[in-house]
């Protein structure tokens, strides 16, 4: 039982979801957790700011060790619970290199996705430009094509090869996100097949965003990407 | 001898510098390397694109294993050469957690620094706004204050405690960068002391940006931050 762990999280947030998938994979059950609402600005509440002065979710603690950055939390949990649950870091050097490489490329995907989906939220009204929107959409398209290509080349069905690894933990939530926001499955068949093949993985099912389950209809911001 | 490694890099780039510091720390000498010029757009050359389709530096290979993302390369090299050179990942769980946390917070520092320094380069003329410049500068100021506070609290002189770790490898180049671009040492005394204390570390000296050595006078974009 992971009674010495606390997670404050928001539904649908890829960073929060990464940590939750890792906790499931490492069989760390029964941690203290609290679902907070981004819409109600609860990520800026005193409770969060005390754990994470950046006012971001996740806010995560193991005992008195603070791991608010999702990649930090995932790497730490795998390191500290190596032999518990599923091993998320491959031994094979080629798969290990691929895992790290894809994990960190995932940050570009996440950034470019957010630049498109949250443009109006992030950019004040007087600073918005159609030219920037167009450029962001082209940049996301190029990024998604890269990933479609990566998945064409992987033989094992996972991002780093034959086993589910931290690359999948870190990138899968963003892949779900783009489809939730309307990406066309026909236009990105490899991404779609990767997306669908992992939906029923126990760690992913157990941590699936509750707001997405309540409201299965996503948005269509990305339908023409 | 690291004859099976190849690094294409640019002078001053924090991502390139991270990989070079790690190679030095792990005592990986004699790798194939080529200094390219961002100004001449050599990061978009065919030579780079073949290794890194993103057209970014560093482009790094170990044998046929590609590790173009700097964090990926650093984590991979530490993992594969654990007992060679200096150990960059602490055993103590508290220091390990701190190392991962600071490493990944370093990405925010780097982003916010780039948003200010490269604003005119990244944002097309017709899309520039004084309000955005002001917001970016405030955001960088808040970020730097966080780091000044972190360094006030560390006892060991390094970001994760008593030993030089991957947190320092990943964040130190950004700290050098902000001072190179005019940050006031008096206003950020802890950051300045950290900056100065590591300047003569062999791995950092050996990999110091050659263009900065040739032209010791930096810029003053950040002098009022």
Contacts between the chains, C-beta under 8 A, distances in Angstrom:
chain1	res1	chain2	res2	distance
A	53	B	146	6.8
A	54	B	105	8.0
A	54	B	108	7.6
A	54	B	146	7.8
A	62	B	97	7.0
A	64	B	94	7.8
A	65	B	93	6.6
A	65	B	94	5.8
A	65	B	97	3.7
A	65	B	98	7.6
A	66	B	97	7.0
A	66	B	101	6.1
A	67	B	97	5.6
A	67	B	100	6.5
A	67	B	101	5.6
A	68	B	101	6.7
A	69	B	100	7.2
A	69	B	101	5.8
A	69	B	103	7.9
A	69	B	104	3.5
A	69	B	105	6.0
A	70	B	104	7.9
A	71	B	100	7.6
A	71	B	104	5.0
A	72	B	97	7.6
A	72	B	100	3.6
A	72	B	101	4.8
A	72	B	103	6.6
A	72	B	104	4.5
A	73	B	100	7.7
A	75	B	75	7.8
A	75	B	100	5.3
A	76	B	96	6.5
A	76	B	97	5.4
A	76	B	100	5.0
A	79	B	96	6.5
A	80	B	93	6.2
A	80	B	96	7.6
A	93	B	65	6.6
A	93	B	80	6.2
A	94	B	64	7.7
A	94	B	65	5.7
A	96	B	76	6.5
A	96	B	79	6.5
A	96	B	80	7.6
A	97	B	62	7.0
A	97	B	65	3.7
A	97	B	66	6.9
A	97	B	67	5.6
A	97	B	72	7.6
A	97	B	76	5.4
A	98	B	65	7.6
A	100	B	67	6.5
A	100	B	69	7.2
A	100	B	71	7.6
A	100	B	72	3.6
A	100	B	73	7.7
A	100	B	75	5.3
A	100	B	76	5.0
A	101	B	66	6.1
A	101	B	67	5.6
A	101	B	68	6.7
A	101	B	69	5.8
A	101	B	72	4.8
A	103	B	69	7.9
A	103	B	72	6.7
A	104	B	69	3.5
A	104	B	70	7.9
A	104	B	71	5.0
A	104	B	72	4.6
A	105	B	54	7.9
A	105	B	69	6.0
A	107	B	107	7.3
A	108	B	54	7.6
A	124	B	131	6.8
A	126	B	129	7.2
A	126	B	131	7.1
A	127	B	127	7.9
A	127	B	129	4.7
A	127	B	131	6.4
A	127	B	132	5.6
A	129	B	126	7.2
A	129	B	127	4.7
A	131	B	124	6.8
A	131	B	126	7.1
A	131	B	127	6.4
A	132	B	127	5.6
A	146	B	53	6.7
A	146	B	54	7.8
